[in-house]
Amino acid sequence: MDFTILKLVHLFFYIKDLNNNYNFILYKNNQEDHYTHMFNQIFNFDNGCIYSISRFLTKTFGNIFTDDFISKIQSNKEFEIKNENKNLKQYELWENEVFLFWLDKLSKNPIQYDSINEEIIYFIEIPNISLDYLNSLLEKNNAEYRFIYINENNFPLIKLSNESNKLFNSLSIAKMKEHIIDSIKIKEEKLSSIFIVLSLKTPGKDQVGFFHFPALFHSLYRKNNEEWMYINVSTDGLPSEELLSKTKAILIPGSNLNVYNDYDFLRDTEKFLKKLIDDMLFNKKYPQLKLLGICFGMQIINTALGGTVKKMEERRGKPEDIEIIDDKFYEFNFYKKSGIEKKKILRINEAHGDEIVKYPDEKYHIKLYGSSKSCKNEIMVDDQEKILLIQGHPEYHPEFNSNRVAKRFVQFRYKLEPCTENIEKFISDTINDEFAKDVNYIEYRKLCYYFIKN
């Protein structure tokens, strides 16, 4: 499976009727005579397909098709329908309940189709609702959209947009139905590859604005018929031995915490990682398993193996040049499979206030391969290519991150009024910074992808 830079995301809500027919939802604008499916381009400020289609749903339809909305439709009670999200700016989405709902819903959605070049399709089953009733409410509220079910029987009778015609020429309704059925069967029979995003954050909704980790990593790395699980150790505990035996890779991302914070779940995680890595490297257990640590993830793997992490004199919060200090790095299988050219400098986004100052025990053979002027220990790999540690953040683009943190940074870091002018100036200054323009985010994402997948 190759790494693909996705440019377009599609979405189909569907229902199964009593005869087990699959009915997919299309929509049209009142001013148009053709129907279309839901789709959106993926931009740098989206950072991935889940963010892109969540943005589209939030700004185009408001709360239509959310769980709460569907419950109201099923009750057959009249209520007001209006879209207050249409003119939201990108940075405002991070405080919007509907946007966060779709990030969560799509991250948990098990069915996707990514076998079309540079495009991905999500399929979400919803309860059977009357579109006639929905359309009547939309008409009473002067809403601009109307919806229709499309299936194999009425498909020839529906006038479609050029975009929908193009998609259905690549993937027929019959093939869509077949793919959904096969995907559900693979999941039910537990035949899918398992990947775990193991997060160490304090519990609470406040962390959604920090990162929505499932949407972030599923957008970048998830492929057809893979099961990606999100586990927040502080609330969910640690993976069982049975789960580990079926897992292909564990990714430990950044955190709002420091590794030296006094939380029992951090100490428990260090013990867990120590045993896990000993089993992986020395006891020939979990031969398929890889471990990827990013930022905080790199640091806690390091401390679990006897290393030390300390606070930096100056916190890093911008792109940084990482120098590859050992040519052996280019000989690792994941580097060669990534297909990227040999580069002495790989620029990456950074956001950390701690750094590794003492390495793991020598017996683990985890060696340094990348270093920067601000932080000596940036990229580390073990000799067996079972552990990859990266201090920076391959997972986000500068434009995405500047929108995500803009309001908070303006208000709390720079002590300015979080007005539109100040926020947009911060975003503009960040993405137009010389270093931000040439971040090697694609190269880093490829390195991570081929490391965890092979």
PEPE-V771324 format. One line per field, one symbol per residue. ss: DSSP state (@ for helix, = for strand, . for the rest). psi: psi as a letter, one per 30 degrees, with the letter a starting at -180 (. if undefined). burial: + if it has 16 or more other ideal C-beta (glycine too) atoms within 10 Angstrom, else -. Layout:
# PEPE-V771324
ss = ???
psi = ???
burial = ???
This chain:
# PEPE-V771324
ss = .......=========.....========.....==.====.......@@@@@@@@@@@@@.....@@@@@@@@...............@@@@@@.@@@@@@@@@@@@...=====..=======.....@@@@@@@@@@....======....@@@..=.@@@@@@@@@..@@@@@@@@@@@@@@@@....=======.......@@@@..@@@@@@@@@....=======@@@@....@@@@@.======...........@@@@@@@@@@@@@@@@@@........=====.@@@@@@@@@...=========...=====..@@@@@.@@@@@@......=====..=======...@@@.======.......====....====..=....@@@@@@@@@@@@@@@@......@@@@@@@@@@@@..@@@@...@@@@@@@@@@@@@.
psi = klkkjkfkklkjkllkafggkkkkklllkfflgllllklkljlefefleeeefeeeeefefbgkgleeeeeeeffhkklkjljgfegkleffffgkeeeeeeeeeeefkfjljhgkkglkkkkkklljljfeeeeeeeefghlflllkkkafefeffkklleeeeeeffejleeeeeeeeeeeeeeeeghflkkkkjjkilkllfffefekieeeeeeeefklkhkjkkkjjefffalkleeeefgkekkkjallflkfglikefeeeeeeeeeeeeeeeefghlhffkljjkkceeeefeeefggakklklekkkhllkkkkjfjffeffkeeeeffgllkkfkjklkkilfllkfkllkfffhjlkfkllefjejekkklfghfkkkkeajfflkeeeeeeefeeeeeeeefhlkhleeeeeeeeeeefgkeeffhkheeeeeeeeefeff.
burial = --+--+-++++++++------+++++++------++++++-+--++++++++++++++++++++++--++-++-------+-+-+--+-+++++-+-++++++++++-++++++----+++++++---+-+--++-++----+-+++++++--------++--+--++--+-+--++-++--+--+-----+++++++++++----++-+++++++++++++++++++-+++++---++----+--+++++++++-+++-----++--++-+++-++--++----+--+++++++++++++++++-+-+------++-++++-+----+--+-++-++-+-----+++++++-+++--++---+-+++++++-++-++++++---++++++++++++++++++++++-++-------+---++--++--++----+--+++-+++++++++++-
